[in-house]
Amino acid sequence: NRLPELALVPQGRANNIARALRIPTDRATALAVAAGAPARPLDAMRVETPARTIHALEGVSAGFQAEARSGYDADNSADLRQGARALARAVRDYEPYRIGARLDREELASRTGAQLFLSNLPYFGFGFQVDPGADPADGRVEAILMEAPSRAALLRLLAATYRGRHLGRPGVRRISTRHAELTEALPLVADAVPLGTTTATVSVEPARLRVAAPAGPGGMA
């Protein structure tokens, strides 16, 4: 069934979806966009685990970031102090993950994995530029595998990812896909929702939503 058209008035701190869709964070300007901008298609991700099924817009995180997120229990993303503490604990306890996934017909595997992102939008978490240039209306997501055999390598990778400079680095792979099956149980987060340590399947639902957003570079066509 066709869903109603939506408008977004940002209220949070990271505002990843608003940034990706070029929706202003100023309330008055955002309301003007909501009233006057055309509704544009936005893909969604259907995330199925053995325990539940949800939809995500930003992406799915498996591995280190999801482990850190499981230690953060504030109501929203505004508590930077608690977020920093959760990140520090995860870094202190870091050990590489065994990561396995089937992407359409391609196998992806690592024994020194730090993180696997399935990205629909450019930003994730506290504004990390996980997938610069992502198109949320192309019917695909990008699987981004990051490998880090040590804490030092992990910290370098985190710094590069925050600035969007990780793609092309050794140990980072990016594969476009419509469907992904995570075959190894990993800490998992869909958008900001922790799903526990589990396997999952992720499918793109093209143009699942229509959201009022400006056109132009960085916006939706």
N, C-alpha and C positions, 0 to 999 in steps of 0.2 A: 504494500500500500504506500501511496505517496504521503510523505510526512509534511507537516506544516513548515512554512518558511520560518527561519529563526533570525534573531538579531542578538548581538553580544555587546553587553556593557561591562567592560573589565572592572573587577573589584579586588583582585588579588595582588600579589607582589611580582611573581615571575611573569604572569600573563602571556604564557607561551603561545596560546592559540591566537590571541589578539595580535601579537607581534607578527606571527606567521601570515596572518590575513590582512595586515596593515590597518587594523582597527585602532584608532587612537585610544590612549588610556585616560585622557581627559573626559570626564563624564559628559559635559555638554556637547563636545565634538563627537563622542561615540554615539550619543543619542541622535545627532544629526545624520550620521552614517546609517544608524538603524532605521531612520525614517525615510532616507532618500536613496541609499545605495541599492543596486539591484541584488537579488538573491542569487548566489553563485553555488555551483555544486561542490560538495566536499565529501570525499571518500571516508568511510569508517572501516574499522578493523573488528571483525568478529573473533573473539578470543574464547576458546573452549578448553577447559581443563577437565580432569575427571570429576571435579567437584562442582563446577559452575560454568556458566557462559555469560560474558559481558561484552559490551562494545567499548572501543577506545578510539580516540581521535588523534592524539599526539603520537603514541607509539607503545611498544611493548619492550620492557627491559628485562633481561635475564642475566644473572651473575652479580657482579660487585655492586653496581648501583642499587639493584633491588635488595641486596643484603643490607646496604646502608639504610635504605628507605624503611626496612622492617624495624629499625631501631629508632625511627622518628614517629612520634605519636601525637604531635600537635594537630589542631583542628584543620589547619591549612598551611600553605607554604611560607607564611609570614614570620615564623619563629626561626630566624637565622641562627641564633645561638644553639638551639637544640639540633638544628640541621648540621651545624659544624661539629657538634659532639658526636652525632651518629656517624658522620663521615670519618672522623678521627678514629672511632672504635673499629669501623670496618677496615680502615687502612692498617691499623695495628694488628688485626687478626687475619689479614689477607693471606690466602693461599690460592694458587691458580685453580680454575675449574675445568672439569672435563665437559666440553660443549659438543653437542651433536644436533644437527638439524637437516631436514630435507626441504629444499627450496625448489618448488615446482619439481623438476626432475634432477636437480643437482644436489649432491651431498656436501655438507659442510661439517668439518670436524676439527677439534683442537684439544690437546691435553694441557695447554698452557693458557687457556682462555681467561681473560679478565671479565669480558662483557660481550654480550650479543644484544644489539638493538635491532628492532624491527620498526623502522621510522616512517611515519606518514607526514609529519611536519618537521621543520628544521630544528626546533628546540625541544629539549626534554629536561625534566627536573628543575633545578635552580637556574634555568636559562642556558644550559649547555648547548652549544651549536653542534648537535650530533650529526645532522645531515643538511649542511648548507645547500640551498638550492632545491630542496625537496619540493615536489609538486603534489599538493594534496588532492588533485583532481585528475590524476593520470591513470587511475585504476591499478596502481602498483604500490608496494612499499619497498624500502631498501633494507636489506639485511646487512648490518655492519658488525663484523667480528673484530674484536680487539684482543690481542694477546699480550700478556705481561708475565714473564716468569718470576718476577720479584717485586717487592714493594717499591723499590726505587724506579723500576720500569713503569709500574702502575702510576706513580705520582707524575712522572713525565707525561704519560698518556693522558691523565686527567687534565693537566695544565693545557696541553695541546687541544683537547676536546672542547674545553670551555671557550677557546678562541676560534674553534672551527678549523684548526690546522692539523688535525690528525689524519685525514684522508690522504693516502699516498705514502704514509710513513711505513717502515717495515713492521710487519705484524698486524697490519690493519687491512681488512678486505671488505669490499662493498659489492653486493650482488642485488640486482633488482629482481623482484618476484611478486607473484600474485597470491601465493599460498606458501605457508611454512609450517612444518611439523617439528616441534622441539622434542627430540627423542631422549634426551638426558634430563633427569629431574634437576631443576635449578631454582634458586630464589627468583621469583617472578613478580613483576609489577606491570599493570596495564594502566597507562596514564599515571594517576597517583594512588591506585588501588592495589595494595599488596595481595597477592594470590597464594602466598606460601611457597614451599619448595615443591615443584611439580613439573610434569610435562604439559604440553599444550599444543593445540593447532590454532593457527592464525590465518584468517582469510580476509581478503579485501572485498568490501561491498561498495562498488563504485557509485558515486553520487547519492550516497545514502541520506545525506542531509543537504539542505540549501540554506546558506547563511548570507545575510546582508554584509557585503564587504566591498571596499574600493577595488577597481581594476588597476592594472599597471604593474611595473616591475615588483616582483616579490608577492604580488597578489594572485588571485585566481583568474584565469582567462574567462 
